[in-house]
Amino acid sequence: MEKIIRILLIEDVPEDVRFVQIQLKQIFGDKHTVEVADYFSKAVQLLQVKTFDIIILDLSLPDSKGLDNFKNIRDSFNIPVIIYTGLDNELVKNEALKNGAMDYLIKGKTITSALKTSITNSVIGNTI
């Protein structure tokens, strides 16, 4: 039996949440769950009480902005993080990847195959 992939999507824009959920459904069908946090503080609360296999993180949230979100999660939790952002900035991308982000995907440019590759490469030990 395949393991269900538990995903935490940290995103505050409803259209982007729906887009990612549709892509995840196309990729994994019913072999995943998604919890959504629209504030960074809500995500931290969820991470303290639930287990996730991977995090998809927007860098611009109502209560925080930039790579600080990623660095806080990286320093506090041992969970792979894919950054999913509208910020198409090579310097920020390089900084994120250098600091341990599994991938840096740009909103509007991400296709299903890129998201699938990022998740399957990040969630080590799972059969997908």
C-alpha positions in Angstrom: 0.0 0.0 0.0 1.3 3.4 -1.0 1.9 6.0 1.7 -0.4 9.1 1.7 1.8 12.2 1.3 0.9 14.9 3.9 1.4 18.4 2.4 1.3 21.7 4.2 0.5 24.5 1.8 1.4 27.9 3.2 -0.4 30.3 0.9 -2.8 33.2 1.4 -4.2 33.7 -2.1 -7.3 31.6 -2.7 -6.7 31.3 -6.5 -3.2 30.0 -5.9 -4.4 27.5 -3.3 -6.9 26.1 -5.7 -4.3 26.0 -8.5 -1.9 24.0 -6.4 -4.6 21.7 -5.1 -5.7 20.9 -8.7 -2.1 20.2 -9.7 -1.6 18.0 -6.6 -4.8 16.1 -7.4 -3.6 15.5 -11.0 -0.2 14.3 -9.7 -1.2 12.1 -6.7 -4.9 11.5 -7.0 -6.1 10.4 -3.6 -2.6 9.6 -2.3 -2.1 12.9 -0.6 -3.7 15.3 1.9 -3.3 19.1 1.9 -3.6 21.4 4.9 -3.7 25.1 4.1 -2.3 27.9 6.3 -3.0 31.4 5.1 -0.8 33.0 7.7 2.8 32.1 8.7 1.8 32.0 12.4 -1.0 29.5 11.6 1.5 27.3 9.7 3.8 27.2 12.7 0.9 26.2 15.0 0.0 23.4 12.6 3.6 22.2 12.4 3.7 22.0 16.2 0.8 19.6 16.4 0.7 17.7 13.0 3.2 15.7 10.9 3.8 16.7 7.3 6.1 15.1 4.6 6.6 18.4 2.7 5.8 22.1 2.9 5.0 24.3 -0.1 5.7 27.8 1.0 4.8 31.2 -0.4 7.3 33.9 0.5 4.8 36.7 0.8 2.2 36.2 3.5 0.1 38.7 5.5 2.2 38.3 8.6 5.7 37.8 7.1 7.6 38.3 3.9 10.8 37.0 2.3 13.1 34.2 3.1 12.7 34.6 6.8 9.6 32.3 6.6 11.7 29.6 5.0 14.6 30.1 7.4 12.3 29.9 10.4 10.8 26.7 9.2 14.2 25.2 8.3 15.6 26.0 11.7 12.6 24.7 13.7 11.4 21.7 11.7 13.0 18.9 9.8 10.7 18.9 6.8 11.6 19.5 3.1 10.4 22.9 1.8 9.5 23.9 -1.7 9.2 27.6 -2.2 6.3 28.6 -4.4 6.3 32.3 -5.0 5.5 35.1 -7.4 9.0 36.5 -6.8 10.9 35.8 -10.0 14.3 36.9 -8.6 17.5 34.9 -9.3 19.3 36.3 -6.2 16.5 35.2 -3.9 16.2 31.9 -5.7 19.9 31.2 -5.3 19.8 32.2 -1.6 16.9 29.9 -0.9 18.5 26.9 -2.7 21.8 27.6 -1.0 20.1 27.6 2.4 18.4 24.3 1.8 15.1 24.8 -0.1 14.3 21.7 -2.1 13.1 23.8 -5.1 12.1 27.4 -6.0 9.0 27.4 -8.2 7.6 30.6 -9.7 3.8 31.1 -9.7 2.5 31.3 -13.3 5.5 29.3 -14.6 5.1 26.1 -12.7 3.7 23.2 -14.5 2.4 20.0 -13.0 5.5 18.0 -14.0 7.9 20.5 -12.2 5.8 20.3 -9.0 5.7 16.5 -9.2 9.5 16.3 -9.7 10.1 18.6 -6.7 7.8 16.7 -4.4 9.0 13.2 -5.4 12.6 14.2 -5.1 12.0 15.9 -1.8 10.0 13.2 0.0 12.7 10.6 0.3 11.7 7.1 1.1 8.1 7.3 -0.2 6.8 5.3 -3.1 4.9 7.5 -5.4 
